[in-house]
Amino acid sequence: WQMTETDIPYMALPQAVRKSFEATEYHTSWRTDDVDKLERKGVETVYVIEVEKQNQELDLYYSGEGVLIKKVVDTDDRDDQYLPAPNVTLTDEMRRFLDTKYPGLKLIEVDVEDEGRYAGYTEVDIIHERFGKEVLFNKNGEWVLTSWEVHFSTLPEPVKNRINDTYPGQVDDDDVEYVEEATGCTYYLIDIENSKQDVKISADGQILN
């Protein structure tokens, strides 16, 4: 057994998931489509809310506690999109690292990046301190970086000021990630509308790229 996918009515979602979802723009300005409950081998149960807006479709992954784990573009061309990645396992070293750095974590998913700069790297989705975090390990099983979404309102003032001054009106509240790298470098990764690349900004408001 690998997975059970159950199509459930919206009101069958845990109350914490509904409360979290209904506080987002996806509830007010997007149309809710299917709702799925995913039970998968070796990881936490998650709930996927599919939303649509014009020609856009997104899958919103929530934990049972209402934590938004990730947002994935729904392309409707994969019948196996929820299945666990085949033959992908965590090494003992990876597990020790995760348990040490993120005590009390909840394991959501283990996958392998299939494109881009980190192709072939292992991506581990976890919940830690009520954040949905993506932990990345290289092909040797060494930690590379961890990232998670943060709301614009929680950013340090120097970061908000730099964004507002340099990119006025070009950043959505939910298009910001915090990144910590194994090198010790930490920064905010900002998705700028109509730009071909994200912008890295340090906590003191300096643009790094």
Number of C-alpha atoms within 10 A of each C-alpha: 5 11 14 14 13 12 13 13 11 15 9 11 19 14 13 15 22 19 13 15 19 12 10 12 10 18 14 11 11 17 14 17 13 15 21 20 21 20 18 19 14 13 16 16 18 23 26 25 22 22 21 17 12 7 5 11 19 20 21 21 24 25 23 18 15 20 20 23 23 18 14 12 12 16 11 8 7 8 7 8 11 15 16 17 14 10 7 12 14 15 10 10 12 17 12 12 14 18 13 11 11 14 11 12 19 18 16 22 21 20 19 21 13 11 9 7 8 16 12 15 21 27 21 21 24 25 21 16 13 15 17 24 24 22 20 23 20 16 13 8 15 15 20 16 19 19 21 21 20 18 13 18 10 10 15 13 13 15 21 18 14 16 21 13 10 10 12 11 11 15 16 13 13 15 16 22 18 21 18 16 15 11 9 7 10 18 22 25 22 22 20 19 14 7 9 8 12 15 17 21 22 17 17 13 18 13 15 11 8
